[in-house]
Each structure stands twice: as C-alpha cells, then as structure tokens.
Amino acid sequence: MGWRPDAMKHPDGVWSKAIERIEIVCGPTQTWPGRCGVIAHAFLRERLVKGRAVVGVWTGPIAPSVPCTTMPGGVLHQWIVQRDGLVVDPTRWVFEGAAPYVYRGKADDYMSKT
C-alpha cells in the first residue's frame, strides 16, 4: 500500500456524488491535478459546500510519486474554508498520491495567504 497521511476524510458516500457532479462541470478527476482553484470554485459555484475559497500554500508531505513544483514553504494551492474553520479540499488527494476524495477536517497542513 502507498503512502497515506493521517487525514480525516468525509465518508466517501457523502462526497462521491459531489465528485461526480464536478466531473461533469470540470472534467474527469484525472484532469484535476494543477487545477485546485478551478475545482474549489466549482464546488462553491455548484453549492456543494458553503465557505470561501482560499489561496495559500500546502505545507504537508507530498507522495514521492507526485511530480510537483514546490516553492519555499510548500506548494501554491487553493481550497475552501468553512465558517467553522474546517477545510474542505477537493484536491488534497493529488499531493497524497491517493484515489480521489474530498478532505474535510482541520487546517493541518495549510497556510493561508488570503
């Protein structure tokens, strides 16, 4: 089994329909890497989640199999922050080298610039 972080995942059943809906709007999940802002905004625009889009840096680990351009402090990234402060990140799985899922949990490896 590949590299897996300690991440709180929303039950897959809750988000699988959301992922299917965004695939209709933005294309298949295979095209999502590098498009985190587009995908986060699509989740908001389609009213699949409430919150605000945030631009910042992913500071967490990146799976060895993931080709990624880093900058000092991490990787430029976009995600959603909800009113309760929890993060909803529809593309976190890209950094993990995992199957597509929607992360909802603590802002553990996120550094906001907005």
C-alpha positions as CSV (number, residue, x, y, z in Angstrom):
1,M,0.0,0.0,0.0
2,G,1.2,3.5,-0.8
3,W,2.0,6.5,1.4
4,R,-1.0,7.6,3.4
5,P,-1.2,10.6,5.8
6,D,-3.3,10.8,8.9
7,A,-6.2,12.6,7.4
8,M,-9.8,13.0,8.4
9,K,-11.9,12.0,5.4
10,H,-15.6,12.6,5.0
11,P,-17.4,9.4,4.4
12,D,-16.9,8.6,0.7
13,G,-20.6,8.1,0.2
14,V,-21.3,11.7,1.2
15,W,-18.8,13.1,-1.4
16,S,-18.9,10.6,-4.2
17,K,-22.0,12.4,-5.8
18,A,-20.3,15.8,-5.4
19,I,-17.2,14.5,-7.2
20,E,-19.4,13.0,-10.0
21,R,-21.1,16.4,-10.4
22,I,-17.9,18.4,-10.6
23,E,-16.6,15.9,-13.1
24,I,-19.5,16.9,-15.3
25,V,-18.5,20.6,-15.0
26,C,-14.7,20.3,-14.9
27,G,-13.8,17.0,-16.5
28,P,-12.6,13.7,-15.0
29,T,-10.6,13.6,-11.8
30,Q,-7.5,12.7,-13.9
31,T,-7.5,16.3,-15.2
32,W,-7.8,17.9,-11.7
33,P,-4.1,17.9,-10.7
34,G,-2.8,21.5,-11.1
35,R,-6.4,22.9,-11.2
36,C,-7.1,23.2,-7.5
37,G,-8.5,26.7,-7.8
38,V,-10.9,25.8,-10.6
39,I,-12.1,22.7,-8.7
40,A,-12.5,24.6,-5.4
41,H,-14.5,27.4,-7.1
42,A,-16.7,24.8,-8.9
43,F,-17.6,23.2,-5.5
44,L,-18.7,26.7,-4.3
45,R,-20.4,27.7,-7.5
46,E,-22.4,24.4,-7.6
47,R,-23.3,24.9,-4.0
48,L,-21.9,21.6,-2.9
49,V,-20.3,23.3,0.1
50,K,-20.6,26.6,1.9
51,G,-17.4,28.6,2.6
52,R,-14.9,30.8,0.9
53,A,-12.0,29.9,-1.5
54,V,-8.6,30.5,0.0
55,V,-5.2,30.9,-1.7
56,G,-2.2,29.7,0.2
57,V,0.4,27.0,0.5
58,W,0.2,23.3,1.1
59,T,2.9,22.6,3.7
60,G,2.3,18.9,4.1
61,P,4.1,15.9,2.8
62,I,4.0,15.1,-0.9
63,A,4.0,11.5,-2.0
64,P,7.2,10.5,-3.8
65,S,5.2,9.5,-6.9
66,V,3.7,13.0,-7.3
67,P,5.6,15.4,-9.6
68,C,5.1,18.8,-8.0
69,T,6.9,22.1,-8.2
70,T,7.5,23.4,-4.7
71,M,8.4,26.9,-3.5
72,P,9.9,27.9,-0.2
73,G,7.5,26.8,2.4
74,G,5.4,24.5,0.3
75,V,3.2,24.3,-2.9
76,L,0.9,27.0,-4.1
77,H,-2.6,25.7,-3.5
78,Q,-6.3,26.6,-3.2
79,W,-9.0,25.1,-1.0
80,I,-12.2,26.1,0.8
81,V,-12.6,27.2,4.4
82,Q,-16.0,26.8,6.1
83,R,-17.5,29.1,8.7
84,D,-16.4,26.7,11.5
85,G,-12.8,26.9,10.3
86,L,-12.7,23.5,8.8
87,V,-11.0,22.9,5.5
88,V,-12.8,21.3,2.5
89,D,-10.2,20.4,0.0
90,P,-11.4,18.5,-3.1
91,T,-7.8,18.0,-4.5
92,R,-5.7,17.2,-1.4
93,W,-5.6,13.6,-2.7
94,V,-3.3,14.8,-5.5
95,F,-0.5,15.5,-3.0
96,E,-1.0,12.2,-1.3
97,G,-0.9,10.1,-4.5
98,A,-4.2,8.7,-3.4
99,A,-7.5,7.9,-5.1
100,P,-9.8,11.0,-5.4
101,Y,-11.7,12.0,-2.3
102,V,-12.8,15.2,-0.6
103,Y,-10.9,16.1,2.5
104,R,-12.9,17.9,5.3
105,G,-11.0,18.5,8.5
106,K,-8.5,20.5,10.4
107,A,-6.3,23.0,8.6
108,D,-3.3,20.9,9.5
109,D,-1.0,21.4,6.5
110,Y,-2.5,24.6,5.1
111,M,-1.0,28.1,5.3
112,S,-3.4,30.8,4.0
113,K,-2.3,33.9,2.1
114,T,-5.8,35.3,1.8
